[in-house]
């Protein structure tokens, strides 16, 4: 199979972790007889510094012409710490999501036995945790009308949703639930917010089309509490943009490190795959960043291409590095390996074990097929 992949390194540790994913993709291409063609574009603070725009037109067009996007991270302290900055790195990512209509963000949350000791939760609470958060990505308060009065003493942010926006992210969430444990939880604030009441009404209507899926409803404050008290109760969590942003970051600590967490943003056209850890500028250039979130995002990219055996090989290689303590500094502060070394180990493992790993671990794909 031949695919064109747009690579956006971004800022901070983005270039370092993304380079490891490219290594992994090259190993997969070699072992499974694929051809991956890479094109590179600018976005974020790096793009602002070089072009004045957080998302140059050339990068947007490059993404439109590609089969998938492999993305690193964006953000830089000189913009993050300046509330008066009119051009900001995150504007590039928001625009990319809107232009490509990437309306659903999908975040698998899986815990690893070897990392239980790193989680703030007791090990018994982490057993059997395997959930997916579906976050609506192009609507809500982040994209609503914003106002600020002249003397900057009063501001507004509008939160708006339509039935169509809710349905288009809810339908794939229901379909995922059918393939998994047949349970979907809508997270909202319907006791206060009119938009949440619309979400609840739309989901109640849609649920009639999926009688095999158990649907429950949870206010966001309770959901955040339950994510700590009993995360194993969740299977598919569906929610709006801001609530999804918050609860998915909360859930990410269950694994023991934000550096472990992958994500996919999908919609009408080209899909985007990225780790959720941010740009972590303090670690940039030091070869200490955890590349596994990016590598696991690459496994989701392979699932998106229908390459389920290849994706299983990547996940098996990641499990092997964790089992044998080939880990980065965030996981073990003393006995650790560099970003590049971990990427080399994963690529080498795939080269030596690809076909057998895929056969032995095909079941892993059930929870993450895009």
JOLINFEN-V955826 format. One record per pair of residues at least 12 apart in sequence whose C-alpha atoms are under 10 Angstrom apart, sorted by the first residue. I is the first residue (numbers start at 1). J is the second residue. Records with the same first field share a line. If there is no record, write none. Layout:
I=J  J
//
This chain:
1=29  32  33  34  35  36  305  307
2=29  33  34  35  36  37  67
3=34  35  36  37  38  66  67  68  305
4=35  36  37  38  39  63  65  66  67  68  69
5=22  36  37  38  39  40  62  63  65  66  67  68  69  70  270  272  301
6=37  38  39  40  41  59  60  62  63  64  65  66  67  68  69  70  71  270  272
7=19  22  37  38  39  40  41  42  59  62  63  66  68  69  70  71  72  272  273
8=39  40  41  42  43  44  59  63  69  70  71  72  73  74  274
9=40  41  42  43  44  46  70  71  72  73  74
10=41  42  43  44  45  46  47  54  71  72  73  74  75  89  279
11=42  43  44  45  46  47  72  73  74  75  76  89  278  279  280  281  284
12=45  46  72  73  74  75  76  77  278  279  280  281  282  283  284  285  289
13=72  73  74  277  278  279  280  281  282  283  284  285  286  287  288  289  290  291  339
14=71  72  73  74  75  274  275  277  278  279  280  281  284  285  289  291  294
15=71  72  73  279  284  285
16=72  284  285  286  287  288  289  290  291  294  339  340  343
17=71  72  73  259  275  287  288  289  290  291  292  293  294  295  339  340  343
18=70  71  72  73  274  275  291  292  293  294  295  297  298  343
19=72  291  294  295  339  340  343
20=291  292  294  295  298  339  340  341  342  343  344  345  346  347
21=70  71  72  291  292  293  294  295  296  297  298  299  314  343  346  347
22=36  38  70  294  295  298  343  347
23=295  340  343  344  346  347  348
24=295  298  299  314  317  343  344  345  346  347  348  349  350  351
25=295  298  299  301  302  310  311  314  347  350
26=347  351
27=310  314  344  346  347  348  349  350  351  352  354
28=302  307  310  311  313  314  347  350  351  354
29=310  351
30=350  351
31=310  350  351  352  353  354  355
32=307  309  310  351  354  355
37=66  67
38=66  69  70
39=59  62  63  66  69
40=59  62  63  69  70
41=55  56  57  58  59  60  61  62  63  71
42=54  55  56  57  58  59  60  92
43=55  56  59  60  71  72  73  74  75  89  90  91  92  93  96
44=56  73  74  75  76  87  88  89  90  91  92  93
45=73  74  75  76  77  78  79  80  87  88  89  90  91  92
46=74  75  76  89
47=59  74  89  92
48=87  88  89  92
52=87
53=87  88  89  91  92
54=74  87  88  89  90  91  92  93  94  95  96
55=89  90  91  92  93  94  95  96
56=92
59=96
60=92  95  96  99  100
63=96  100  269  270  271  272
64=96  99  100  269  270  271
65=269  270
66=269  270  271
67=269  270  271  272  301  304  305
68=266  269  270  271  272  273  301  302  304  305
69=264  265  270  271  272  273  274  298  301
70=264  271  272  273  274  275  294  297  298  301
71=264  272  273  274  275  294  297  298
72=273  274  275  276  277  278  279  293  294
73=89  90  93  274  275  276  277  278  279  280  294
74=88  89  90  91  92  93  277  278  279  280  281
75=88  89  90  278  279  280  281
76=88  89  90  278  279  280  281  282
77=279  280  281  282
94=137  138  142  143
95=138  143
96=138  272
97=137  138  265  266  267  271  272
98=137  138  139  143  267
99=138  269
100=138  265  266  267  268  269  270  271  272
101=137  138  265  266  267  268  269  270  271
102=136  137  138  169  264  265  266  267  268  269  270  271  272
103=134  135  136  137  138  139  165  166  168  169  241  265  266  267  268
104=133  134  135  136  137  138  165  168  169  170  172  173  238  240  241  264  265  266  267  268  271
105=132  133  134  135  136  137  138  169  241  244  245  263  264  265  266  267  271  272  273
106=132  133  134  135  136  137  173  236  237  238  244  248  262  263  264  265  266  273  300  368  370
107=131  132  133  134  135  237  244  248  249  251  252  261  262  263  264  265  275  276  297  368
108=130  131  132  133  134  235  236  248  251  252  261  262  263  264  296  297  300  367  368
109=129  130  131  132  133  231  235  248  251  252  253  254  255  260  261  262  263  367  368
110=126  127  128  129  130  131  132  232  251  252  254  255  260  261  367
111=123  126  127  128  129  130  131  252  253  254  255  256  260
112=126  127  128  129  254  255  256  260  319  322  323
113=126  127  128  255  322  323
114=255  256  319  322  323  324  325
115=254  255  256  257  322  323  331  332
116=254  255  256
117=255  256  331
118=253  254  255  256  257  330  331  332
119=252  253  254  255  256  257
120=228  253  254  255  256
121=228  229  230  253  254  255  256
122=228  229  254
123=254
124=230
125=227  228  229  230  231  232  254
126=228  229  230  231  232  254  255
127=230  231  232
128=231  232  233
129=230  231  232  233  234  235  254  255
130=181  231  232  233  234  235  236  367
131=180  181  231  232  233  234  235  236  237  251  367  368
132=173  176  177  184  234  235  236  237  238  248  251  263  367  368
133=173  184  185  234  235  236  237  238  239  244  245  247  248  251  263
134=169  170  172  173  176  186  236  237  238  239  240  241  244  248  264  265
135=169  170  173  187  237  238  239  240  241  242  243  244  245  247  248  265
136=165  166  168  169  170  238  239  240  241  242  243  244  245  265
137=165  169  239  240  241  242  244  245  265  266  267
138=161  165  240  241
139=159  160  161  162  165  166  240  241  242
140=157  158  159  160  161  162  165  195  240  241  242  243
141=156  157  158  159  160  161  240  241  242
142=157  158  159  160  241  242
143=157  158  159  160  241
144=156  157  158  159  160  161
145=157  158  159  160
146=158  159
159=193  194  195  241  242
160=194  195  196
161=194  195  196  198  199  240
162=195  198  199  202
163=195  198  199  201  202  203
164=202
165=199  240
166=198  199  200  202  203  238  239  240
167=199  202  203  205  206
168=267  268
169=238  239  240  266  267
170=184  186  199  202  203  206  207  238  239
171=203  206  207  209  210
172=370
173=185  236  237  238
174=203  206  207  209  210  212  213  214  215  236  238
175=210  213
176=213  235  236  366  367  368  369  370
177=210  212  213  214  215  235  236  237  367
178=210  211  212  213  214  236
179=213  366  367  369
180=213  235  236  366  367  368
181=213  214  234  235  236  367
182=210  211  212  213  214  215  235  236
183=212  213  214  215  216  233  234  235  236  237
184=207  213  214  215  216  217  234  235  236  237  238
185=214  215  216  217  218  223  233  234  235  236  237  238  239
186=199  200  203  204  215  216  217  218  219  220  223  236  237  238  239  240
187=199  200  216  217  218  219  220  221  222  223  224  237  238  239  240  243  244  247
188=200  217  218  219  220  221  222  223  238  239  240  243  244
189=217  218  219  220  221  222  243
190=217  218  219  220
191=219
192=219
195=240
196=219  239  240
199=239  240
200=217
203=215  217  238
204=216  217
215=236
216=237
217=237  238
218=237
220=239  243  244  246  247
221=243  247
223=237  243  247
224=243  246  247  248  250  251
225=247  250
227=247  248  250  251  254
228=250  251  253  254
231=251  254
235=367
248=261  276
249=261  276  277
252=276  277
256=330  331
257=277  290  293  330  331
258=275  276  277  278  290  292  293  330
259=275  276  277  278  289  290  291  292  293  294  328  330  331
260=275  276  277  290  291  292  293  294  295  296  297  318  330  331
261=274  275  276  277  291  292  293  294  295  296  297
262=274  275  276  277  292  293  294  295  296  297  298  299  300
263=275  276  293  294  296  297  298  300  301  368
264=276  297  298  300  301  304  368  370
265=370
266=304  370
271=301  304  370
272=297  298  300  301
273=294  295  296  297  298  299  300  301  304
274=293  294  295  296  297  298  300  301
275=291  292  293  294  295  296  297  298
276=293  294  297
277=290  293  294
285=339
286=338  339
287=328  329  337  338  339  340  341
288=327  328  329  330  336  337  338  339  340  341
289=328  329  330  337  338  339  340
290=327  328  329  330  331  337  338  339  340  342  343
291=327  328  338  339  340  342  343
292=315  318  321  322  327  328  339  342  343  346
293=318
295=314  315  317  318  343  346
296=311  314  315  318
297=311  314
298=311  314  315
299=311  312  313  314  315  365  368  369
300=312  314  315  365  368  369  370
301=368  369  370
302=314  369  370
303=365  366  368  369  370
304=368  369  370
305=369  370
306=369  370
307=369
308=358  361  362  363  364  365  366  368  369
309=354  355  356  357  358  359  360  361  362  363  364  365
310=350  354  355  357  358  359  362
311=354  357  358  361  362  364  365  368  369
312=354  355  356  357  358  359  360  361  362  363  364  365
313=346  349  350  351  353  354  355  356  357  358  359  360  361  362  364
314=346  347  349  350  354  357  358
315=346  350  357  358  361  362  364  365
316=346  349  350  353  354  356  357  358  360  361  362  364
317=345  346  347  348  349  350  353  354  357
318=342  343  345  346  347  349  350
319=346
320=345  346  349
321=342  343  345  346  349
325=337
326=338  341  342  345  346
327=339  341  342
328=341  342
//
